[in-house]
Amino acid sequence: MTKWLLEHPAIMVFLCGLALILLSELVDRIFELPFQIKLPKRLLAAISIVLVTTTYFTVFALTAIGFRARGRRLLPDFRKNNPKTYWTEREKTEPTLDYLKRQF
């Protein structure tokens, strides 16, 4: 079953999302408070900034440090190599009136 799910990532993402929604509903029902807590928008914004920053430093930054420590690159290094270029060398032309009329 897991092999089939790995071959169909869209279905796996859908099932994971459905499981998260059902789990959040279950947690809300279990920990239902007798009164509703309303947090101010500034506090919610601060919490979201903290969560995004934490996610960045725990996922993306550690991945980058790991790749750098192993000496691997995900993209080709254009600074060291002289990669094949698709630009063609052209002679410089004089900006005359006739040349400007032929542009369009």
Rosetta silent file (secondary structure, phi, psi, omega in degrees, C-alpha in Angstrom):
SEQUENCE: MTKWLLEHPAIMVFLCGLALILLSELVDRIFELPFQIKLPKRLLAAISIVLVTTTYFTVFALTAIGFRARGRRLLPDFRKNNPKTYWTEREKTEPTLDYLKRQF
SCORE:     score description
SCORE:     0.000 S_00000001
   1 L     0.000  -42.892 -178.343    0.000    0.000    0.000 S_00000001
   2 H   -67.889  -32.806  177.833    2.778    2.453    0.880 S_00000001
   3 H   -64.888  -40.822  179.052    4.566    1.729   -2.404 S_00000001
   4 H   -65.233  -40.562  178.980    1.389    2.540   -4.306 S_00000001
   5 H   -65.497  -36.742  178.071    0.954    5.781   -2.313 S_00000001
   6 H   -67.315  -27.553  177.212    4.543    6.790   -3.057 S_00000001
   7 H   -79.824  -15.273  179.699    3.827    6.330   -6.764 S_00000001
   8 L  -125.071   79.818 -173.928    0.759    8.610   -6.492 S_00000001
   9 H   -66.988  -28.343 -179.786    1.886   11.691   -4.534 S_00000001
  10 H   -64.604  -41.468  178.824   -1.279   13.713   -5.217 S_00000001
  11 H   -67.378  -37.802  179.502   -3.433   11.106   -3.478 S_00000001
  12 H   -64.991  -41.395  178.425   -0.962   10.933   -0.587 S_00000001
  13 H   -63.926  -41.845  178.646   -1.054   14.716   -0.133 S_00000001
  14 H   -61.815  -45.686 -179.786   -4.865   14.639   -0.192 S_00000001
  15 H   -65.280  -38.193  177.358   -5.007   11.865    2.415 S_00000001
  16 H   -65.560  -42.180  177.517   -2.492   13.649    4.666 S_00000001
  17 H   -63.034  -42.553  177.750   -4.487   16.869    4.442 S_00000001
  18 H   -62.902  -40.932  178.407   -7.710   15.029    5.239 S_00000001
  19 H   -64.441  -39.185  178.312   -6.035   13.347    8.224 S_00000001
  20 H   -65.899  -39.578  178.923   -4.793   16.713    9.519 S_00000001
  21 H   -64.733  -46.017  179.414   -8.267   18.242    9.222 S_00000001
  22 H   -64.502  -39.085  178.587   -9.879   15.332   11.053 S_00000001
  23 H   -65.271  -40.379  179.144   -7.166   15.363   13.714 S_00000001
  24 H   -66.519  -37.776  176.397   -7.600   19.102   14.301 S_00000001
  25 H   -64.050  -40.753  179.318  -11.366   18.652   14.664 S_00000001
  26 H   -64.092  -43.292  178.785  -10.787   15.846   17.162 S_00000001
  27 H   -64.786  -39.280  177.558   -8.356   17.944   19.192 S_00000001
  28 H   -62.628  -38.831 -179.719  -10.808   20.865   19.190 S_00000001
  29 H   -70.590  -37.489 -178.395  -13.561   18.615   20.528 S_00000001
  30 H   -69.595  -46.355 -175.375  -11.337   17.089   23.231 S_00000001
  31 L  -100.336   35.395 -179.626   -9.895   20.374   24.490 S_00000001
  32 L   -69.585  127.086 -178.888  -13.038   22.472   24.070 S_00000001
  33 L   -91.664  151.045  179.714  -13.031   25.332   26.544 S_00000001
  34 L   -67.483  -21.005  177.622  -16.196   26.603   28.212 S_00000001
  35 L  -128.983  152.360 -177.449  -15.419   30.104   26.970 S_00000001
  36 L   -85.774  129.255  176.907  -13.925   31.258   23.705 S_00000001
  37 L   -93.514  123.241  177.385  -10.440   32.770   23.866 S_00000001
  38 L  -112.026  119.043  179.593   -9.948   35.599   21.395 S_00000001
  39 L   -94.270  144.104  177.494   -6.394   36.664   20.788 S_00000001
  40 L   -66.434  156.277 -177.132   -5.604   40.114   19.389 S_00000001
  41 H   -63.017  -34.758  179.293   -4.407   40.342   15.793 S_00000001
  42 H   -65.423  -38.533  178.560   -0.985   41.641   16.805 S_00000001
  43 H   -67.468  -41.000  177.511   -0.392   38.620   19.015 S_00000001
  44 H   -65.405  -37.536  177.516   -1.452   36.265   16.221 S_00000001
  45 H   -65.554  -40.633  178.828    0.847   38.101   13.797 S_00000001
  46 H   -65.226  -40.521  178.396    3.755   37.782   16.231 S_00000001
  47 H   -63.625  -41.624 -178.976    3.076   34.059   16.669 S_00000001
  48 H   -67.205  -37.621  177.618    3.012   33.539   12.898 S_00000001
  49 H   -64.452  -41.391  178.444    6.298   35.427   12.457 S_00000001
  50 H   -63.811  -42.035  179.795    7.903   33.286   15.150 S_00000001
  51 H   -65.943  -41.720  179.466    6.611   30.097   13.509 S_00000001
  52 H   -66.131  -42.856  179.185    7.832   31.109   10.039 S_00000001
  53 H   -63.480  -43.509  178.605   11.249   32.105   11.400 S_00000001
  54 H   -62.893  -42.637  178.240   11.559   28.864   13.341 S_00000001
  55 H   -61.380  -42.911 -179.705   10.577   26.845   10.272 S_00000001
  56 H   -60.779  -48.949 -175.151   13.166   28.657    8.171 S_00000001
  57 H   -74.476  -22.851  179.292   16.018   28.079   10.592 S_00000001
  58 H   -91.165  -25.680 -177.206   15.118   24.454   11.308 S_00000001
  59 H  -104.957  -64.788 -171.455   14.388   23.330    7.756 S_00000001
  60 H   -72.120  -45.367 -177.632   15.957   25.512    5.085 S_00000001
  61 H   -66.622  -42.541  179.369   19.023   26.803    6.902 S_00000001
  62 H   -66.964  -34.637  175.827   20.000   23.387    8.267 S_00000001
  63 H   -64.727  -43.812  178.832   19.547   21.841    4.816 S_00000001
  64 H   -63.561  -41.711  178.695   21.797   24.511    3.286 S_00000001
  65 H   -65.057  -39.052  178.106   24.428   24.007    5.972 S_00000001
  66 H   -64.153  -43.231  177.849   24.291   20.244    5.417 S_00000001
  67 H   -65.484  -40.450  179.786   24.769   20.607    1.663 S_00000001
  68 H   -66.075  -39.288  179.860   27.614   23.068    2.162 S_00000001
  69 H   -65.856  -34.365  179.235   29.331   20.769    4.678 S_00000001
  70 H   -85.102   -8.181  178.527   29.154   17.858    2.243 S_00000001
  71 L    75.940   25.517 -179.628   30.344   20.042   -0.630 S_00000001
  72 L  -103.918  153.170  177.618   27.285   19.402   -2.768 S_00000001
  73 L  -130.369  141.998  177.497   25.358   21.871   -4.894 S_00000001
  74 L   -86.316  -26.448  179.007   21.809   21.646   -6.181 S_00000001
  75 L  -115.641  153.568  178.125   22.430   24.091   -9.025 S_00000001
  76 L   -65.637  146.765 -179.055   25.404   24.260  -11.382 S_00000001
  77 L   -91.561  106.265 -177.397   28.161   26.632  -10.324 S_00000001
  78 L   -81.361  -12.320 -179.763   28.518   29.223  -13.069 S_00000001
  79 L   -77.641  -37.185 -176.399   31.344   31.043  -11.321 S_00000001
  80 L   -86.847  -47.229 -176.639   33.879   28.203  -11.518 S_00000001
  81 L   -86.980  162.108  172.044   32.995   26.497  -14.758 S_00000001
  82 L  -108.448   85.911 -173.169   32.656   28.074  -18.149 S_00000001
  83 L   -71.480  162.150  177.500   29.301   26.579  -19.126 S_00000001
  84 L   -62.737  131.864 -179.022   27.986   26.409  -22.644 S_00000001
  85 L  -112.570  149.735  179.522   26.307   29.682  -23.476 S_00000001
  86 L  -101.805    4.775  176.762   23.516   30.333  -25.927 S_00000001
  87 L   -80.406  139.082  177.489   24.449   33.978  -26.475 S_00000001
  88 L  -105.464  139.965  178.877   25.931   34.737  -29.865 S_00000001
  89 L   -75.293  132.801  178.710   28.665   37.283  -30.329 S_00000001
  90 L  -126.725  152.178  177.205   27.641   40.157  -32.572 S_00000001
  91 L   -77.034  146.140  179.066   29.551   43.035  -34.031 S_00000001
  92 L   -74.124  131.853 -178.960   28.804   46.430  -32.641 S_00000001
  93 L  -105.987  156.216  177.719   26.785   48.520  -35.076 S_00000001
  94 L   -78.624  132.320  179.413   26.652   52.260  -35.471 S_00000001
  95 L   -78.361   71.844  178.682   23.410   53.782  -34.140 S_00000001
  96 L   -88.964  169.974  179.962   22.514   55.567  -37.380 S_00000001
  97 H   -65.111  -38.513  178.522   19.052   56.685  -38.389 S_00000001
  98 H   -64.161  -40.629  177.664   18.826   53.926  -40.997 S_00000001
  99 H   -63.780  -41.548  179.959   19.697   51.294  -38.362 S_00000001
 100 H   -66.251  -33.723  178.301   17.053   52.669  -35.989 S_00000001
 101 H   -70.566  -30.407 -178.561   14.376   52.503  -38.731 S_00000001
 102 H   -78.590   -9.425 -179.201   15.205   48.827  -39.425 S_00000001
 103 L   -64.504  -37.821 -174.870   14.599   47.802  -35.812 S_00000001
 104 L  -110.454    0.000    0.000   10.851   47.717  -36.201 S_00000001
